[in-house]
Amino acid sequence: MEVIHKIGRRKSAVARVYLSKGKGKITVNNKDLNTYFPTAILQYKVNQPLSMTNNEKSFDVSVNVIGGGITGQAEAVRLALARAMCELDDDNRNILKPEGLLTRDPRMVERKKFGQKKARKKFQFSKR
């Protein structure tokens, strides 16, 4: 089996995942998964596609992730891993799709407009 390469995005985070046969080692930006994502919730999000398809110990995963915050990065990695699992076996799609793991979340930060304080907030209005 050759290396499977997939991309996942969330907010302004972009994750590139490289999946190869191995023993279940996950490295994110040349660091161990538990070091890069310190909280259990973020580690669960990253492992979710692998655990749902029973592939935790089957593959070594190398991830390059840039941009955004730590939660956006974890969800970008999750999307990329879910896409890689689907390319590996089409039956995995039926497992991951109902959980919403194959859906790209399109919500982004709205841009700030000129003449306003933030995207929607206005400067204080004084009548007199």
Contacts in CASP RR format, 6 or more apart in sequence:
PFRMAT RR
TARGET T0000
AUTHOR 0000-0000-0000
METHOD contacts of the structure
MODEL  1
MEVIHKIGRRKSAVARVYLSKGKGKITVNNKDLNTYFPTAILQYKVNQPL
SMTNNEKSFDVSVNVIGGGITGQAEAVRLALARAMCELDDDNRNILKPEG
LLTRDPRMVERKKFGQKKARKKFQFSKR
1 20 0 8 1.000
1 21 0 8 1.000
3 18 0 8 1.000
3 19 0 8 1.000
3 20 0 8 1.000
4 17 0 8 1.000
4 18 0 8 1.000
4 19 0 8 1.000
4 20 0 8 1.000
4 84 0 8 1.000
4 87 0 8 1.000
4 88 0 8 1.000
5 16 0 8 1.000
5 17 0 8 1.000
5 18 0 8 1.000
5 19 0 8 1.000
6 16 0 8 1.000
6 17 0 8 1.000
6 19 0 8 1.000
6 80 0 8 1.000
6 81 0 8 1.000
6 83 0 8 1.000
6 84 0 8 1.000
6 87 0 8 1.000
7 14 0 8 1.000
7 15 0 8 1.000
7 16 0 8 1.000
7 17 0 8 1.000
7 80 0 8 1.000
7 83 0 8 1.000
8 14 0 8 1.000
8 15 0 8 1.000
8 16 0 8 1.000
8 17 0 8 1.000
8 76 0 8 1.000
8 77 0 8 1.000
8 79 0 8 1.000
8 80 0 8 1.000
8 83 0 8 1.000
8 104 0 8 1.000
9 15 0 8 1.000
9 76 0 8 1.000
9 79 0 8 1.000
9 104 0 8 1.000
10 72 0 8 1.000
10 73 0 8 1.000
10 75 0 8 1.000
10 76 0 8 1.000
10 79 0 8 1.000
10 104 0 8 1.000
10 105 0 8 1.000
11 68 0 8 1.000
11 69 0 8 1.000
11 72 0 8 1.000
11 105 0 8 1.000
11 107 0 8 1.000
11 108 0 8 1.000
11 109 0 8 1.000
12 67 0 8 1.000
12 68 0 8 1.000
12 108 0 8 1.000
12 109 0 8 1.000
13 65 0 8 1.000
13 66 0 8 1.000
13 67 0 8 1.000
13 68 0 8 1.000
13 69 0 8 1.000
13 72 0 8 1.000
13 73 0 8 1.000
13 75 0 8 1.000
13 76 0 8 1.000
14 65 0 8 1.000
14 66 0 8 1.000
14 67 0 8 1.000
14 76 0 8 1.000
15 63 0 8 1.000
15 64 0 8 1.000
15 65 0 8 1.000
15 73 0 8 1.000
15 76 0 8 1.000
15 77 0 8 1.000
15 79 0 8 1.000
15 80 0 8 1.000
16 63 0 8 1.000
16 64 0 8 1.000
16 65 0 8 1.000
16 80 0 8 1.000
17 61 0 8 1.000
17 62 0 8 1.000
17 63 0 8 1.000
17 77 0 8 1.000
17 80 0 8 1.000
17 81 0 8 1.000
17 84 0 8 1.000
18 61 0 8 1.000
18 62 0 8 1.000
18 63 0 8 1.000
19 59 0 8 1.000
19 60 0 8 1.000
19 61 0 8 1.000
19 81 0 8 1.000
19 84 0 8 1.000
19 88 0 8 1.000
20 59 0 8 1.000
20 60 0 8 1.000
20 62 0 8 1.000
21 58 0 8 1.000
21 59 0 8 1.000
21 60 0 8 1.000
22 58 0 8 1.000
22 59 0 8 1.000
22 60 0 8 1.000
23 57 0 8 1.000
23 60 0 8 1.000
24 56 0 8 1.000
24 57 0 8 1.000
24 58 0 8 1.000
24 59 0 8 1.000
24 60 0 8 1.000
24 61 0 8 1.000
25 60 0 8 1.000
25 61 0 8 1.000
26 32 0 8 1.000
26 33 0 8 1.000
26 46 0 8 1.000
26 47 0 8 1.000
26 60 0 8 1.000
26 61 0 8 1.000
26 63 0 8 1.000
27 33 0 8 1.000
27 61 0 8 1.000
27 62 0 8 1.000
27 63 0 8 1.000
28 36 0 8 1.000
28 37 0 8 1.000
28 46 0 8 1.000
28 63 0 8 1.000
28 65 0 8 1.000
28 77 0 8 1.000
29 36 0 8 1.000
29 63 0 8 1.000
29 64 0 8 1.000
29 65 0 8 1.000
33 43 0 8 1.000
33 46 0 8 1.000
34 43 0 8 1.000
37 43 0 8 1.000
37 46 0 8 1.000
37 70 0 8 1.000
37 74 0 8 1.000
42 70 0 8 1.000
42 71 0 8 1.000
42 74 0 8 1.000
45 74 0 8 1.000
45 75 0 8 1.000
45 77 0 8 1.000
45 78 0 8 1.000
46 74 0 8 1.000
46 77 0 8 1.000
46 78 0 8 1.000
46 81 0 8 1.000
47 56 0 8 1.000
48 78 0 8 1.000
48 99 0 8 1.000
48 101 0 8 1.000
49 78 0 8 1.000
49 81 0 8 1.000
49 82 0 8 1.000
49 84 0 8 1.000
49 85 0 8 1.000
49 96 0 8 1.000
49 101 0 8 1.000
50 56 0 8 1.000
50 59 0 8 1.000
50 61 0 8 1.000
50 81 0 8 1.000
50 85 0 8 1.000
52 95 0 8 1.000
52 96 0 8 1.000
52 99 0 8 1.000
52 101 0 8 1.000
53 85 0 8 1.000
53 89 0 8 1.000
53 92 0 8 1.000
53 95 0 8 1.000
53 96 0 8 1.000
55 85 0 8 1.000
55 88 0 8 1.000
61 81 0 8 1.000
63 77 0 8 1.000
63 80 0 8 1.000
65 73 0 8 1.000
65 76 0 8 1.000
65 77 0 8 1.000
67 73 0 8 1.000
75 105 0 8 1.000
78 101 0 8 1.000
79 101 0 8 1.000
79 102 0 8 1.000
79 104 0 8 1.000
82 96 0 8 1.000
82 101 0 8 1.000
82 102 0 8 1.000
83 102 0 8 1.000
85 92 0 8 1.000
85 96 0 8 1.000
86 92 0 8 1.000
86 93 0 8 1.000
86 96 0 8 1.000
86 102 0 8 1.000
93 102 0 8 1.000
96 102 0 8 1.000
109 119 0 8 1.000
110 119 0 8 1.000
110 120 0 8 1.000
111 119 0 8 1.000
112 118 0 8 1.000
112 119 0 8 1.000
113 119 0 8 1.000
115 123 0 8 1.000
116 122 0 8 1.000
116 123 0 8 1.000
117 123 0 8 1.000
END
